[in-house]
Amino acid sequence: MIPREKHLQEVRELLEVFPVVAILGARQVGKTTLSRLVQGESDGRAVTHFDLESSEDLARLVDPLLVLRPLKGLVVIDEVQRRPGLFESLRVLVDEEGSARRFLVLGSASPELLRQSSETLAGRIAYHILPGLTVDEVGEDERDRLWRRGGFPRSFLARTEAESFRWRQEMVKSYLERDLPGLGLRLPAPNVRRFWTMVAHYHGQVWNGSELGRAFGVAHTTVRRYLDLLVETYMVRLLPPWYENVGKRQVRAPKVYLEDSGLLHALLGIRDAEGLESHPKVGASWEGFVLQEAIASLRATPEECFFWATHSGAELDLLVVRGRSRLGIEVKRTTSPALTRSIMTAQADLRLDRVIVVHGGRYSFDLSPVVRAVAFPDLASELSTRI
């Protein structure tokens, strides 16, 4: 098991303030393991655990108020999306005078998909989004393995590349055949898999629903429904465009990335390091991996993250807007980064406080007073002082 101390600390702090804390993230990303660590630090308080993938526990919560009201201490409810009506009962329980319980709920769908949680428990619930493993958790020496295999613990820790690849294939199959029906979504698994694979080929590109719809043979509204489903179950990240009046025609469609590089490689049929290095999507894969690491290091929320591009060719891979601060990040899979016209245009037009160019070389150095070339191993420490 790989310790995830930062996430453990944040969940612990949230439980001190909120009566309900939700750990959300993709299936198999480590939510249950994290909850067990929280339970182990319960300071002697009673802990009750329900796993709604168990038919027995699911049956026990047919009448949630009857079962949950007598409980004290910490109550953990795993795979809460399988009983969405539960949130209304939780509201009743946490509003009771003198309530002596805290609820830790785990789910594999976003608050938008679990609409009842945001509507019913407004002001009573806090969300902690658990991503896949990151370089600071596994160590810089394991960076390339993390990139190839992705951040799902079982994929990363597999004994061989073949075992890791097979696990990811089964993960995709399980998501399509079990997880989607578990959310009440009756969609044809072959269609969603085909669409998911097509999105993998668009990884790192601007979303074009009409083009994908034509290729898929359906309306653009249908492919957008499929895309939203992958986003809301933490399989795909949409990076929205930043737009402001700079006197230039700007791209207004989002960029699409698979959240996990290992699943990206599995959908593209990339089995090992040799296959990755020779694949046409190697650059886009590296870009997505670095951006995920940057967002995790900054602990940036989705509302703070954008990309920017103009129709004349200027672009910025990641724009992080936090208060009045603006940080630009550009990813270059090269050992010789340079100050390009595109970077200078982005810095001037967007009035960026700082631009970081992440590259594959060994050294970090300044390209200008506001633009710094940063070697990947220095990224986390560099970001800790930039915004």
Secondary structure, 3 states (H helix, E strand, C coil): CCCCHHHHHHHHHHHHHCCEEEEECCCCCCHHHHHHHHHHCCCCCCEEEEECCCHHHHHHCCCHHHHHCCCCEEEEEECHHHCCCHHHHHHHHHCCCCCCEEEEEEECCCCCCCHHHHHHCCCCEEEEECCCCCHHHHCHHHHHHHHHHCCCHHHHCCCCHHHHHHHHHHHHHHHHHHHHHHCCCCCCHHHHHHHHHHHHHCCCEECCHHHHHHHHCCCHHHHHHHHHHHHHCCCEEEECECCCCCCCCECCCCEEEECCHHHHHHHHCCCCHHHHHCCCCHHHHHHHHHHHHHHHHHCCCHHHEEEEEECCCCEEEEEEEECCEEEEEEECCCCCCCCCHHHHHHHHHHCCCEEEEEECCCCCEECCCCEEEEEHHHHHHHHCCCC
